[in-house]
Amino acid sequence: MDGLAQYQRRNNVRIFGIPEVNGENVTTVITKLSGEKLDLQIDSSLIDRCHRVGRPPAPGATKHRAVLVNLSATKLGVLSSPRGGCFTATHHTATSHTLLDLIAVSEETAVRSYGQMPAPGLSCHDLIYCVCAVKVPKPEPKLIHYRDFRNINYPELFEEAAGLPWYILLQMISLGSARSTALKWRALKKLGVGKDKNGLVLNHSPDELNDSFADIPVASDPARAYTEEYVSAPREVEFHFGAGTEARTGKYAHEQINTYISAHNLFNKFQSGFRKGFSTMTALLCVTEDIRFAIDNKQLTLMVLIDMSKAFDSIYHPLLLKKLVNFGFSAGSITWIKSYLKDRQQCVRVGVFSVEWRVVNRGVPQGSVLGPLLFNLYINDLTDRLSFTKYHMYADDLQLYLHFDIDDFDSAVNKMNADLVGISEWVAQHGLSINEGKSKAIIVGHNRRLPNLDYSNGPFVAINDKQLEYCHSVKNLGVVMNKHLDWTEHITNTCKGSLLAFTP
């Protein structure tokens, strides 16, 4: 075979730059080099021919001869030029044109197209391309647990069912009647449905519980300093309570305030808590639909669920009153709300025993109608500190999320951390506190795309310098969301809870 025929054989590969040593075994050199540089284990028995090309170099020469390797015995095949023969020269200089590149594939049937394209404006090296049809591995089959009813011990089931006091159900009227829900649940608990509160053991004294509710763990100094700097910008439209409000309940005040805020569209549009026509369902639908849209666009979603500690109890009253000025509340209305919040007291009662009353100087009244509305107005501008992420709120539950391509993971984490810094600053200035231990982070994506992202070693999101681990699933507004956004885990937990409710 002449020299030209050697280089035109499709399974030959010519390798340059390998140092030449007298007495070397070229086959051993190639197999060792493949393992070290390419992580490709080639058995020497599969190489048909392997030798240096050209005349031996003169003593002291620094230029080494190329190595010619025949791969016909391996599973690799070298593609010939689409025009026949081998590729033309792929590297060009002012004085020479050299063939440096070949395409070796293991499955030629998977190749759809390939070729050689000059790129004179970009490089002196031609572009060698190959388009292959890659088979996407099928996802692992899901393991579905179900209850097998074929082997039920019916005599034992009937015997146990016969011992239940069914007469209680017969005495109960239909669920659609006007009978109170409390009476229905009281009757159901006699059947063993629900949790039994009898025999409840308290691990703390009533005084300790009262101190826990009355004392706010968050210092008010940052909120006091921020309140002094806070500049109110009153709206042109002012809110006034109707006549007789002082003599009525907080419910009447709530109706007027809510009507005013809604009419002037002052609520944060992504706040679903304690608003008419909104619920946890609207919050979850908004977020999950955004995530599904990202999945359809082959993107992943980084989401952080922020939990605040005793948020309703930590509201700083002077700052709340200043914020109400921005909403257009008149001086008389603010005076009424100040009186509503001032000098409230609380105590803890266990059975017939109660502790001393404690004055509560912060927070909004829990269980009141007006309290949640005032809280919504207090945190209405929380998301003004966000620059990159989307969000949705349900009262004090804040969901931050952003979509990203798999190659932009580091950038997505940096953007999320930047917004978390802004949220942390706002929370501190308003006398609130983030519970980093209960805040969760999760990455949601398609089960074929998510395994390609290695996030076990970071980068991680952090709140107040505390790193959050990425969870497999999180509980979001009562619904378990996993990293693939399927509801298998939530359905399983719901079914288990339903079965456990029927205690023997």
Stockholm file with secondary structure:
# STOCKHOLM 1.0

chainA/1-504         MDGLAQYQRRNNVRIFGIPEVNGENVTTVITKLSGEKLDLQIDSSLIDRCHRVGRPPAPGATKHRAVLVNLSATKLGVLSSPRGGCFTATHHTATSHTLLDLIAVSEETAVRSYGQMPAPGLSCHDLIYCVCAVKVPKPEPKLIHYRDFRNINYPELFEEAAGLPWYILLQMISLGSARSTALKWRALKKLGVGKDKNGLVLNHSPDELNDSFADIPVASDPARAYTEEYVSAPREVEFHFGAGTEARTGKYAHEQINTYISAHNLFNKFQSGFRKGFSTMTALLCVTEDIRFAIDNKQLTLMVLIDMSKAFDSIYHPLLLKKLVNFGFSAGSITWIKSYLKDRQQCVRVGVFSVEWRVVNRGVPQGSVLGPLLFNLYINDLTDRLSFTKYHMYADDLQLYLHFDIDDFDSAVNKMNADLVGISEWVAQHGLSINEGKSKAIIVGHNRRLPNLDYSNGPFVAINDKQLEYCHSVKNLGVVMNKHLDWTEHITNTCKGSLLAFTP
#=GR chainA/1-504 SS CCHHHHHHCTTEEEECCCCCCTTCCHHHHHHHHHHHHSCCCCCGGGCSEEEECSSCCCTTCCCCCCEEEECTTSSCEECCCTTSSSCCCCEECSSCEECCCCCEESCGGGEEEEEEECCTTTCSBCEEEEEECCCCCCCCCCCCCCCCCTTCCHHHHHHHHHTSCTHHHHHSCCTTSSSCHHHHHHHHHHTTBSCCCTTCCCSSCHHHHHHHHHSCSSCSHHHHHHHHHCCCCCCSSCBCCCTTGGGSCHHHHHHHHHHHHHHTTCSCTTBCTTCTTCCHHHHHHHHHHHHHHHHHTTCEEEEEEECBSSTTTCCCHHHHHHHHHHTTBCHHHHHHHHHHHTTEEECCEETTEECCCEEECSSCCTTCSHHHHHHHHHTTTGGGGCSSCEEEEETTEEEEEEEECGGGHHHHHHHHHHHHHHHHHHHHHTTCCBCTTTCEEEEECCTTTGGGCCCTTCCCCEETTEECCBCSEEEETTEEEETTCCCHHHHHHHHHHHHHTBCC
#=GC SS_cons         CCHHHHHHCTTEEEECCCCCCTTCCHHHHHHHHHHHHSCCCCCGGGCSEEEECSSCCCTTCCCCCCEEEECTTSSCEECCCTTSSSCCCCEECSSCEECCCCCEESCGGGEEEEEEECCTTTCSBCEEEEEECCCCCCCCCCCCCCCCCTTCCHHHHHHHHHTSCTHHHHHSCCTTSSSCHHHHHHHHHHTTBSCCCTTCCCSSCHHHHHHHHHSCSSCSHHHHHHHHHCCCCCCSSCBCCCTTGGGSCHHHHHHHHHHHHHHTTCSCTTBCTTCTTCCHHHHHHHHHHHHHHHHHTTCEEEEEEECBSSTTTCCCHHHHHHHHHHTTBCHHHHHHHHHHHTTEEECCEETTEECCCEEECSSCCTTCSHHHHHHHHHTTTGGGGCSSCEEEEETTEEEEEEEECGGGHHHHHHHHHHHHHHHHHHHHHTTCCBCTTTCEEEEECCTTTGGGCCCTTCCCCEETTEECCBCSEEEETTEEEETTCCCHHHHHHHHHHHHHTBCC
//
